[in-house]
């Protein structure tokens, strides 16, 4: 799932939630934040560009990390 919001309404991220672990990542050449929710087993990555915030999310214990990483590497924002 990819969610797009204008930057004015986008959240500050999940870095202050105790059950969430976040790290800085590169998404299609842009800097983003990847978070893992240890309770829901959800992974999400957020990147901001062109006045919008893009959130890429997946839910499930058995996510293929290599597929997710390749998706992030290939993700492109079209102007």
C-alpha positions in Angstrom: 0.0 0.0 0.0 1.2 3.5 -0.8 -0.5 6.4 0.9 0.1 10.0 -0.3 -0.7 13.1 1.9 0.1 16.8 1.6 2.9 17.7 3.9 0.8 20.0 6.0 -1.4 17.1 7.2 1.2 14.4 7.4 2.2 13.1 10.8 5.5 13.6 12.4 6.3 9.8 12.3 6.2 6.9 14.6 9.6 7.4 16.4 8.0 8.3 19.7 5.8 5.1 20.0 7.4 2.6 22.4 6.5 -0.5 20.3 8.0 1.0 17.1 11.6 0.8 15.9 12.6 3.4 13.3 15.7 4.0 11.2 16.8 6.3 8.4 16.7 4.8 4.9 17.1 5.8 1.3 13.9 5.6 -0.9 14.4 6.1 -4.6 17.4 8.4 -3.9 15.5 10.4 -1.1 16.0 10.2 2.6 13.1 8.5 4.5 12.2 6.8 7.7 11.5 3.1 8.0 9.6 1.9 11.1 8.7 -1.5 12.3 5.7 -2.0 14.7 6.6 -4.9 17.0 3.0 -5.4 18.1 1.2 -5.5 14.8 4.3 -6.7 12.8 3.8 -3.8 10.3 6.6 -2.2 8.4 6.2 1.3 7.0 8.5 3.7 5.2 7.8 7.5 4.9 9.5 9.9 2.6 8.6 13.6 1.8 9.1 15.2 -1.6 7.4 17.9 -3.7 5.2 19.0 -0.9 3.7 15.6 -0.3 4.4 12.7 2.1 4.5 9.2 0.8 4.0 6.2 3.1 4.7 2.7 1.9 3.3 0.1 4.3 3.0 -3.6 4.6 1.5 -5.8 7.3 2.5 -9.3 8.2 5.1 -11.4 10.0 6.4 -13.1 6.8 7.3 -10.1 4.8 10.2 -10.8 2.4 12.7 -8.1 3.4 14.5 -8.4 0.1 11.4 -7.7 -1.9 10.5 -4.7 0.3 14.0 -3.3 0.0 14.0 -3.7 -3.8 10.6 -1.9 -3.9 12.1 1.0 -1.9 15.2 1.2 -4.1 13.0 1.3 -7.2 10.4 3.7 -5.8 10.3 6.9 -7.9 8.3 10.1 -7.4 7.1 11.4 -10.8 6.8 15.2 -10.9 
